Amino acid sequence: MNTQTQIQNQTQTPMPPQTASRTRSHRRIMLVSTRSSTLLALQRACRADPMVQFCFYANVAAATRALRRFQPDALLLDVACTGRAGQELVTRVRDMDAVPTVAVLADVIGSRMCEAVEQTGADGGLPVTAPDLLERLGGLASRRAWDRPRTA
């Protein structure tokens, strides 16, 4: 049994197929993590919002290939997946027409998360277990929109 099947079997909310057509009725969040425990913690933290769908990728290469097809509203990059590959993924996100919010996820906020946010160019960092994670993610999105230079 593969990791994705195990994750689906362990959670109440099934993950959407990675090739699912995009609908605006759901907020789509793409998670890049090497740990299935991160996905489970994220789903627990966001359980209150049934309109959120997660798409889990176990490595940056798979996420990079799926980025344009999936067109997520947010990209959550596990702190364990940052580095050169994480920077490349964030660069590709920034080149998209509809730019998703990018956040680095970690178990706790600390120097490692701050370094990863700075290194990858993400919008900010979030603790994966935060019960108000979606609210914080929305705050990052609005802050980024506010900080963007206005075009005339």
N, C-alpha and C positions, 0 to 999 in steps of 0.2 A: 504494500500500500504506500503510495507516495505521500510526501509531506502535505501537499495541498488537500488531498483527500482526507488525511488525518485531521487537518485543521477544520475542514467542513464538518466532519463527523463530531468534533468536539464543541462546536458552537451552535447556538440556536438560530442565528441569522446566517443563511448560506451566502458564500461569496459569489459575486456575479461572475459569469464566464468572462475570461479576458478578452474575448472577441465580441462581447455584447454590444448592441447598437446603443449609442449615447442618447439619453433622454434627459430633458431639463427638469423632469419631475423628481429626479434624484440628484443629490450632491455626490459626486464621484471623488473618491480619495484613493490615490495610488500610494502604496506603502512599499518601500524597498528595505528589506531586512533579511539578515541571514538567520534570524531567530523566529520561529513560529510563536514563541511565547510573547513576543512584542505585538504580534497581530492579535492574539487573544486578550492581552491587557488593553490594547487600543479599542477592541470591540466592547469590552466591559466598560471602559471609560465613556464610550459614546452610545451605550445601549438605549438611552432615552430618546434618540432620534432615529425613527424607522426610515427616514428618507435618505439616510447615508448608506452608500455602498462602498465597500472596500475592495481593492484589487491588490493582491499580494504578489510581489516578485522577490525571489530569493537571491537575486544578484543584480548588479547595476547593468550588466550587459543585456539581460532580458528586459529590464525596465526601459533601457534606451531604445530597444527595438519597438517596444509597445507604446512609447510616449505619444507619438502623433496619432496613432490609431485610437488610443484610449481617451485622449484629451481630458485629463482629470481637472477638477476644480482646485485640487491641492495635491502636492507631492510631499510625503513624509519620508524623510531619509534617516534611517537608523544611524546613530552615531558610529556604530560598528562598520557601516558601509561608506563612511566618508573617506576622503583622500583624493587621489588623482581621478579615479573613476567617478566619485561623487561630484567633483568639480566639473567633469565632462557632462554629466547628466544635468546639473544645474545650468550649465552653459546652453545646452540644447533646449531646456525649458525656457530660458530667457529669449531664445530665438523664435519661439512659437507666437502665433497671432494672438491667441487668447492665453495669456501667461498665467499659469496657476500659481498659487501661493506655495512657497517652499519653506518647510520647517525641518530642523534637525530634531529627532526624537532621542531622548536618553532616559534612563531609569531615574536619574536625579540631575538637577541643574548643577553644574560645576564647571571647573576650568576646561575639562575635556569637551563639554558641549560648546562652550564659548569659542574655543579654538576651532572646532568643527564648523560652526556657523560662519566664522570669519574666513576660514580656509575655503569653504565651498561657495560662499556668497549667498547663503540662504537668507531668508527674511527674518529668521529668528529661531529660537530653540524652545522646545516644549517638553515637559516631563510626560512620558507615555502613560503614566497612571493618573494623570489629572482628571478629576471628575468633570471639570468644565473645559475639557480639551477643545471641543468644537468652538466654544465661545472665544477661547484664546486664539485659536486658528483664525477665526473671523477678525479678531483684533489685529493680527499680523497682516491680514489682507487689506484692511482699511488703512493701516499705517503705511503700508507700501504704496497704496493708491494715492494717499495724501502726499507722500514724499516724492512721487514721480514728477518730473518737470512738466509743466503745462505747455502744450503746443498751441501756437496761434493759428 
